[in-house]
Amino acid sequence: MMKYLMMLLFLIPIIQSYWLLMHFLMLICFMFIFFNYCYDFLIPFNSLLSLDLLSYSLISLTYFIIFLMMMASYKTYLSMDKSSEFGFLMLMMTLSLILTFSSVNMFIFYIFFEMSLIPTLFLIFGWGYQPERISAGYYLLFYTLFASLPLLLGIFYINSLVYSLDFWFIYLDNFNIYMYLSLILAFLFKMPMPFFHFWLPKAHVEAPISGSMVLAAILLKLGGYGLIRIYLFLGINSFSYSYFWFSVSLWGAVIISFLCLFQVDIKSIIAYSSVAHMSLVICGIMSYSLYGFSGSLTVMIGHGFCSSALFCLANIIYERSNSRSLFINKGYMMSMPGLTLFWFLLCSNNMSSPPSLNLLGEIYLINSIISWDYMTFMLLGILSFMSCCFSMYLFSMTQHGYIYSGLLNKYPILIREYMLILYHFIPLNFLILKFDYITMCF
């Protein structure tokens, strides 16, 4: 692990060169993916860092998305808009996320979990679009910190009980509701859970394309990763509290799905759909079953690629029309027919069409949720139908209709932008061929 961290640190001198930095990030990404063979056991690097299949999957996703964030942010370098600072932030964000996903000590995990918030905040403040980015950053900061302080107290309490903070050595028999809430609330707010999600649409709408990509693809997955790690030692003790989280998550996901149909901002629709998908992940983890954990990891990876690609498509439109409103952005099938194909494919993947990872993950999750209580099939049915509705609503509103004539002469789609979407699409639809590895995680 140290060699990958040192590679990132030694990229700092070349942060002014956009293409060089992007290609080195791509090289590190493929080196990590192909030179680390993880199975269902733990590979320790030292007493604080280790790698198993869960960590390996999310670190690989992190490297891949950071490289794609650099590819999507070419306009920042083209306009020389604090490009050196931007490259440095990318490297620091990668470093904090890699250390978060590979930590086995709870306190070290907490430090890097909070540290990953700082580069995201700077991205929104420094490269956001509108003055409202300040309030969006405050929402992100205070929602996250409000739930994180109880987690810190819970970590100290665990250390006083068992004299160890290693995830694999913690065993709790003295268990109460206050300790349970302190350990999981920070991760539920981060995912986010419905009714505590108000920071997410604001942060997405005000963030630059790189901020939206990292929020959707990786930072939401920190919550799922933390919950899975916490459930390693909470285990069956927490099973009696699950009904509350199931109720809130499923009802909230249905309400938010209806809310998607009332949005007029393209980024808002994609952000609210992320909340609906993450609600299923919460239910899968709370079911405390093999299907639930495997499905949660699959949906987290699939949603990371799909949601990030949809934000990239929204940004391609925004760079040409300077607006994200559905009232202005219509009829792009006439001016960008090549991009319409990607819009259709990714909106289909967003509603879990085959052969995407989202479909496999939702099959696992629906199995685990209905096994927990068969009466949830009504809410799951409405949720599946509504995910189809808001995905097709997004596609039809942007691609059909009459295009504003002033947008017909805008410059065409670049090869870089086509490749950016393609690099999201290929792993999203072809990783299903290796789904047996995902079931080995748990």
C-alpha positions as CSV (number, residue, x, y, z in Angstrom):
1,M,0.0,0.0,0.0
2,M,2.9,2.4,0.8
3,K,4.0,2.3,-2.9
4,Y,0.6,3.6,-4.1
5,L,0.6,6.3,-1.4
6,M,4.1,7.4,-2.3
7,M,3.2,7.5,-6.0
8,L,0.4,9.9,-5.2
9,L,2.7,12.1,-3.2
10,F,5.4,12.2,-5.9
11,L,2.8,13.4,-8.4
12,I,2.6,16.8,-6.5
13,P,5.4,18.4,-8.6
14,I,3.5,17.8,-11.9
15,I,0.1,19.2,-10.8
16,Q,0.4,22.0,-13.3
17,S,0.5,19.6,-16.3
18,Y,-3.0,18.4,-16.9
19,W,-2.4,15.5,-19.3
20,L,0.6,14.2,-17.5
21,L,-1.2,14.2,-14.1
22,M,-4.3,12.5,-15.6
23,H,-2.3,9.8,-17.4
24,F,-0.3,9.0,-14.2
25,L,-3.5,8.7,-12.2
26,M,-4.8,6.3,-14.9
27,L,-1.5,4.3,-14.6
28,I,-1.7,4.1,-10.8
29,C,-5.4,3.0,-11.1
30,F,-4.6,0.1,-13.5
31,M,-1.5,-0.9,-11.5
32,F,-3.6,-1.2,-8.3
33,I,-6.4,-3.1,-10.0
34,F,-4.3,-5.7,-11.8
35,F,-1.4,-6.1,-9.3
36,N,-3.5,-6.8,-6.2
37,Y,-5.2,-10.1,-6.1
38,C,-7.6,-10.1,-3.1
39,Y,-9.6,-13.1,-2.0
40,D,-12.1,-13.5,0.9
41,F,-9.3,-13.2,3.5
42,L,-7.5,-10.1,4.9
43,I,-4.1,-9.1,3.5
44,P,-2.4,-7.0,6.3
45,F,0.1,-4.3,5.2
46,N,0.8,-3.2,8.7
47,S,-1.0,-2.9,12.0
48,L,-3.2,0.0,10.8
49,L,-3.8,-0.7,7.1
50,S,-5.0,-3.9,5.3
51,L,-6.9,-5.0,2.2
52,D,-9.8,-7.4,1.7
53,L,-12.2,-7.6,-1.2
54,L,-14.5,-4.9,0.2
55,S,-11.6,-2.4,0.6
56,Y,-10.1,-3.5,-2.8
57,S,-13.4,-2.9,-4.6
58,L,-13.9,0.6,-3.2
59,I,-10.3,1.6,-3.5
60,S,-10.3,0.5,-7.2
61,L,-13.5,2.6,-7.7
62,T,-11.8,5.6,-6.0
63,Y,-8.8,5.5,-8.3
64,F,-10.9,5.0,-11.4
65,I,-13.3,7.9,-10.5
66,I,-10.5,10.3,-9.6
67,F,-8.9,9.7,-12.9
68,L,-12.2,10.3,-14.7
69,M,-12.7,13.5,-12.6
70,M,-9.5,14.8,-14.0
71,M,-10.6,13.9,-17.5
72,A,-14.0,15.7,-16.9
73,S,-12.3,18.9,-15.5
74,Y,-10.4,19.9,-18.6
75,K,-12.2,23.3,-18.7
76,T,-10.7,24.2,-15.3
77,Y,-7.2,23.7,-16.8
78,L,-8.1,25.4,-20.0
79,S,-9.3,28.5,-18.3
80,M,-6.3,28.4,-15.9
81,D,-8.8,28.7,-13.0
82,K,-6.4,27.9,-10.1
83,S,-5.4,24.7,-11.9
84,S,-2.4,23.9,-9.6
85,E,-4.6,24.1,-6.5
86,F,-7.2,21.9,-8.2
87,G,-4.6,19.2,-9.0
88,F,-3.3,19.3,-5.5
89,L,-6.9,18.9,-4.1
90,M,-7.4,15.9,-6.4
91,L,-4.3,14.2,-4.9
92,M,-5.2,15.0,-1.3
93,M,-8.7,13.7,-1.8
94,T,-7.4,10.4,-3.3
95,L,-5.0,10.0,-0.4
96,S,-7.6,10.5,2.2
97,L,-10.1,8.2,0.5
98,I,-7.5,5.4,0.0
99,L,-6.5,5.6,3.7
100,T,-10.1,5.6,4.8
101,F,-11.0,2.4,2.8
102,S,-7.8,0.5,3.9
103,S,-7.9,1.4,7.7
104,V,-8.5,-1.4,10.2
105,N,-8.2,0.8,13.3
106,M,-11.5,2.6,14.1
107,F,-9.9,5.8,15.2
108,I,-7.6,6.0,12.1
109,F,-10.7,5.3,10.0
110,Y,-12.6,8.1,11.7
111,I,-9.7,10.6,11.2
112,F,-9.5,9.9,7.4
113,F,-13.3,9.7,7.2
114,E,-13.5,13.3,8.3
115,M,-10.5,14.4,6.4
116,S,-12.1,13.5,3.1
117,L,-14.7,16.2,3.8
118,I,-12.1,19.0,3.6
119,P,-11.1,18.6,-0.1
120,T,-14.8,18.3,-1.1
121,L,-15.6,21.5,0.8
122,F,-12.8,23.3,-1.0
123,L,-14.0,22.0,-4.3
124,I,-17.5,23.4,-3.8
125,F,-16.2,26.8,-2.3
126,G,-13.5,27.3,-4.9
127,W,-14.9,26.0,-8.2
128,G,-18.7,26.1,-7.5
129,Y,-21.0,27.9,-9.9
130,Q,-23.2,30.3,-7.9
131,P,-23.0,32.3,-4.6
132,E,-25.3,29.7,-3.0
133,R,-22.3,27.4,-2.9
134,I,-21.4,28.8,0.5
135,S,-24.7,27.7,2.1
136,A,-24.4,24.3,0.3
137,G,-20.9,23.9,1.8
138,Y,-22.3,24.7,5.3
139,Y,-25.1,22.2,4.9
140,L,-22.6,19.5,3.9
141,L,-20.2,20.4,6.8
142,F,-22.7,20.7,9.6
143,Y,-24.9,17.8,8.7
144,T,-21.8,15.5,8.6
145,L,-20.2,16.9,11.7
146,F,-23.4,16.9,13.7
147,A,-23.6,13.1,13.4
148,S,-19.8,12.5,13.6
149,L,-19.3,13.7,17.2
150,P,-21.3,10.8,18.7
151,L,-19.3,8.4,16.6
152,L,-16.1,9.8,18.1
153,L,-17.5,9.3,21.6
154,G,-18.6,5.8,20.7
155,I,-15.1,4.9,19.5
156,F,-13.6,6.1,22.8
157,Y,-16.2,4.2,24.8
158,I,-15.4,1.0,22.8
159,N,-11.7,1.5,23.5
160,S,-12.5,1.7,27.3
161,L,-14.5,-1.5,27.1
162,V,-12.4,-3.8,25.0
163,Y,-9.0,-2.1,24.9
164,S,-8.8,-2.4,21.1
165,L,-10.0,-0.4,18.2
166,D,-9.2,-3.0,15.5
167,F,-12.4,-3.9,13.6
168,W,-11.6,-7.6,13.8
169,F,-10.9,-7.7,17.6
170,I,-13.9,-5.8,18.9
171,Y,-16.6,-7.9,20.7
172,L,-19.4,-6.2,22.4
173,D,-21.7,-7.8,25.0
174,N,-22.5,-4.6,26.9
175,F,-24.8,-3.1,24.3
176,N,-27.4,-0.3,24.5
177,I,-29.4,1.9,22.1
178,Y,-27.3,5.0,22.8
179,M,-24.1,3.2,21.7
180,Y,-25.9,1.8,18.7
181,L,-27.0,5.2,17.5
182,S,-23.7,6.8,18.1
183,L,-21.9,4.2,15.9
184,I,-24.3,4.3,12.9
185,L,-25.8,7.8,12.7
186,A,-22.7,9.3,11.1
187,F,-22.8,6.7,8.3
188,L,-26.5,7.1,7.8
189,F,-26.2,10.8,7.4
190,K,-23.3,10.4,4.9
191,M,-25.2,7.9,2.7
192,P,-27.6,9.8,3.1
193,M,-30.7,8.4,4.7
194,P,-34.1,9.9,3.6
195,F,-35.2,12.9,5.7
196,F,-31.5,13.6,6.5
197,H,-30.5,14.1,2.9
198,F,-31.1,17.8,2.5
199,W,-27.4,18.6,2.2
200,L,-27.0,16.3,-0.9
201,P,-29.1,18.1,-3.6
202,K,-27.7,21.5,-2.5
203,A,-24.1,20.2,-2.6
204,H,-24.6,18.6,-6.0
205,V,-26.3,21.6,-7.6
206,E,-23.6,24.0,-6.5
207,A,-20.5,21.7,-6.9
208,P,-18.4,21.7,-10.1
209,I,-18.5,18.5,-12.2
210,S,-15.5,17.0,-10.2
211,G,-17.3,17.7,-6.9
212,S,-20.5,16.1,-8.1
213,M,-18.7,13.0,-9.4
214,V,-16.8,12.4,-6.2
215,L,-19.9,13.1,-4.0
216,A,-22.0,10.6,-6.0
217,A,-19.4,7.9,-6.7
218,I,-17.3,7.8,-3.6
219,L,-18.4,9.9,-0.6
220,L,-21.8,8.3,-0.4
221,K,-20.1,4.9,-0.4
222,L,-18.1,5.9,2.8
223,G,-21.4,5.6,4.6
224,G,-22.1,2.1,3.3
225,Y,-18.5,1.0,3.9
226,G,-18.6,2.2,7.5
227,L,-22.0,0.5,8.2
228,I,-20.7,-2.8,6.9
229,R,-17.5,-2.6,9.0
230,I,-19.6,-1.6,12.1
231,Y,-22.0,-4.4,11.6
232,L,-19.0,-6.9,11.8
233,F,-19.1,-6.5,15.5
234,L,-22.6,-5.1,16.2
235,G,-24.0,-8.2,14.5
236,I,-27.2,-9.8,15.7
237,N,-27.4,-7.4,18.6
238,S,-28.8,-4.7,16.3
239,F,-31.3,-6.8,14.5
240,S,-34.2,-5.8,16.8
241,Y,-33.7,-2.1,15.8
242,S,-33.8,-2.8,12.0
243,Y,-37.5,-2.3,11.6
244,F,-37.2,1.4,12.2
245,W,-34.5,1.9,9.5
246,F,-36.4,-0.3,7.1
247,S,-39.6,1.8,7.5
248,V,-37.8,5.2,7.2
249,S,-35.7,4.1,4.3
250,L,-38.4,2.5,2.2
251,W,-41.0,5.1,2.8
252,G,-38.5,7.9,2.3
253,A,-37.3,6.3,-1.0
254,V,-40.8,6.2,-2.3
255,I,-41.5,9.8,-1.4
256,I,-38.2,11.0,-2.9
257,S,-38.9,9.0,-6.1
258,F,-42.1,11.1,-6.5
259,L,-40.2,14.2,-5.7
260,C,-37.8,13.5,-8.6
261,L,-40.7,14.1,-11.0
262,F,-41.2,17.6,-9.8
263,Q,-37.6,18.8,-10.3
264,V,-36.6,21.2,-13.0
265,D,-32.8,21.1,-12.5
266,I,-31.1,18.1,-14.2
267,K,-28.6,17.7,-11.4
268,S,-31.3,17.7,-8.8
269,I,-33.1,14.8,-10.4
270,I,-29.8,12.8,-10.5
271,A,-29.1,13.7,-6.9
272,Y,-32.5,12.7,-5.6
273,S,-32.3,9.4,-7.5
274,S,-29.0,8.7,-5.6
275,V,-30.9,9.1,-2.3
276,A,-33.5,6.5,-3.5
277,H,-30.8,4.0,-4.5
278,M,-28.9,4.4,-1.3
279,S,-32.0,3.8,0.7
280,L,-32.1,0.2,-0.7
281,V,-28.4,-0.1,0.3
282,I,-29.3,0.9,3.9
283,C,-32.1,-1.7,4.0
284,G,-29.7,-4.4,2.6
285,I,-27.1,-3.8,5.3
286,M,-29.7,-3.6,8.1
287,S,-31.1,-7.0,7.0
288,Y,-27.7,-8.5,8.2
289,S,-27.7,-11.2,5.6
290,L,-25.2,-12.4,3.0
291,Y,-27.6,-11.3,0.2
292,G,-27.9,-7.9,1.8
293,F,-24.2,-7.3,2.2
294,S,-23.3,-8.6,-1.3
295,G,-26.2,-6.6,-2.9
296,S,-25.2,-3.4,-1.1
297,L,-21.6,-3.6,-2.3
298,T,-22.8,-4.3,-5.9
299,V,-25.2,-1.4,-5.9
300,M,-22.6,0.9,-4.4
301,I,-20.2,0.1,-7.2
302,G,-22.8,0.2,-9.9
303,H,-24.3,3.4,-8.7
304,G,-20.9,5.0,-8.5
305,F,-20.3,4.5,-12.2
306,C,-23.9,5.2,-13.3
307,S,-24.5,8.4,-11.2
308,S,-21.1,9.8,-12.0
309,A,-21.7,9.3,-15.8
310,L,-25.1,11.0,-15.6
311,F,-23.5,14.0,-13.9
312,C,-20.9,14.1,-16.7
313,L,-23.7,14.1,-19.3
314,A,-25.4,16.9,-17.4
315,N,-22.1,18.9,-17.4
316,I,-21.6,18.4,-21.1
317,I,-25.0,20.0,-21.7
318,Y,-24.3,22.7,-19.1
319,E,-21.0,23.7,-20.8
320,R,-22.9,24.4,-24.0
321,S,-26.2,26.0,-22.8
322,N,-24.9,27.5,-19.5
323,S,-28.1,26.2,-17.8
324,R,-29.2,23.0,-16.1
325,S,-33.0,23.8,-16.4
326,L,-35.2,21.3,-18.2
327,F,-37.2,24.2,-19.7
328,I,-34.2,25.3,-21.7
329,N,-32.4,22.0,-22.3
330,K,-34.7,20.2,-24.7
331,G,-34.4,18.5,-28.1
332,Y,-30.7,17.5,-27.9
333,M,-31.5,14.5,-30.1
334,M,-31.3,17.0,-33.0
335,S,-28.0,18.6,-32.2
336,M,-26.2,15.8,-30.3
337,P,-27.5,12.4,-31.6
338,G,-24.4,10.6,-30.6
339,L,-24.8,11.7,-27.0
340,T,-28.5,10.7,-27.0
341,L,-27.4,7.1,-27.2
342,F,-25.4,7.4,-24.0
343,W,-28.2,9.3,-22.3
344,F,-30.6,6.4,-23.2
345,L,-28.1,3.7,-22.1
346,L,-27.3,5.4,-18.8
347,C,-30.8,6.3,-17.9
348,S,-31.7,2.7,-18.6
349,N,-28.9,1.6,-16.3
350,N,-30.1,4.0,-13.7
351,M,-33.4,2.1,-13.5
352,S,-31.5,-1.2,-13.3
353,S,-31.7,-2.6,-16.8
354,P,-29.6,-5.7,-17.7
355,P,-26.7,-6.2,-17.9
356,S,-25.7,-3.5,-15.5
357,L,-24.3,-4.0,-12.0
358,N,-27.4,-2.1,-10.7
359,L,-29.7,-5.0,-11.8
360,L,-27.6,-7.6,-10.1
361,G,-27.3,-5.6,-6.9
362,E,-31.1,-4.9,-6.8
363,I,-31.9,-8.6,-7.3
364,Y,-29.7,-9.4,-4.2
365,L,-31.2,-6.5,-2.2
366,I,-34.8,-7.2,-3.1
367,N,-34.2,-10.9,-2.1
368,S,-32.8,-9.8,1.3
369,I,-35.5,-7.2,2.0
370,I,-38.4,-9.5,1.2
371,S,-36.8,-12.3,3.2
372,W,-36.7,-9.9,6.2
373,D,-40.4,-9.1,5.8
374,Y,-42.5,-10.1,2.8
375,M,-44.9,-7.2,3.3
376,T,-42.2,-4.8,2.0
377,F,-42.9,-6.1,-1.6
378,M,-45.5,-3.3,-2.0
379,L,-43.1,-0.5,-1.3
380,L,-40.4,-2.2,-3.4
381,G,-42.8,-2.5,-6.3
382,I,-43.6,1.2,-6.2
383,L,-40.0,2.1,-5.8
384,S,-38.9,0.0,-8.9
385,F,-41.7,1.5,-11.0
386,M,-40.9,5.0,-9.9
387,S,-37.2,4.6,-10.7
388,C,-38.2,3.7,-14.2
389,C,-40.5,6.8,-14.3
390,F,-37.9,9.4,-13.2
391,S,-35.2,7.9,-15.4
392,M,-37.4,8.0,-18.5
393,Y,-38.6,11.5,-17.4
394,L,-35.0,12.7,-17.4
395,F,-34.2,11.2,-20.8
396,S,-37.4,12.4,-22.6
397,M,-37.3,15.9,-21.2
398,T,-33.7,16.5,-22.3
399,Q,-33.6,14.6,-25.6
400,H,-37.1,15.2,-27.0
401,G,-39.0,18.5,-27.8
402,Y,-38.0,21.6,-29.6
403,I,-34.5,22.8,-29.2
404,Y,-33.7,26.5,-28.7
405,S,-32.3,27.7,-32.1
406,G,-29.4,29.5,-30.3
407,L,-28.0,26.1,-29.1
408,L,-27.8,24.6,-32.6
409,N,-24.5,26.2,-33.4
410,K,-22.6,25.3,-30.3
411,Y,-19.4,23.4,-30.7
412,P,-19.7,19.6,-31.1
413,I,-19.0,16.8,-28.6
414,L,-15.2,16.2,-28.2
415,I,-13.5,12.8,-28.3
416,R,-12.5,13.4,-24.7
417,E,-16.1,13.6,-23.7
418,Y,-17.2,10.5,-25.5
419,M,-14.3,8.6,-23.9
420,L,-15.3,9.9,-20.5
421,I,-18.8,8.5,-20.8
422,L,-17.5,5.3,-22.3
423,Y,-15.1,4.7,-19.4
424,H,-18.0,4.8,-17.1
425,F,-20.2,2.6,-19.2
426,I,-17.8,-0.3,-19.8
427,P,-17.2,-1.3,-16.2
428,L,-20.8,-0.6,-15.3
429,N,-22.0,-3.2,-17.8
430,F,-19.2,-5.7,-18.0
431,L,-18.2,-6.2,-14.4
432,I,-21.3,-8.3,-14.0
433,L,-19.3,-11.1,-15.6
434,K,-17.1,-11.2,-12.4
435,F,-20.0,-11.0,-9.9
436,D,-18.7,-14.2,-8.2
437,Y,-15.9,-12.1,-6.6
438,I,-18.4,-9.8,-5.0
439,T,-20.1,-12.7,-3.2
440,M,-16.7,-13.7,-1.7
441,C,-16.5,-10.5,0.3
442,F,-18.6,-11.6,3.2
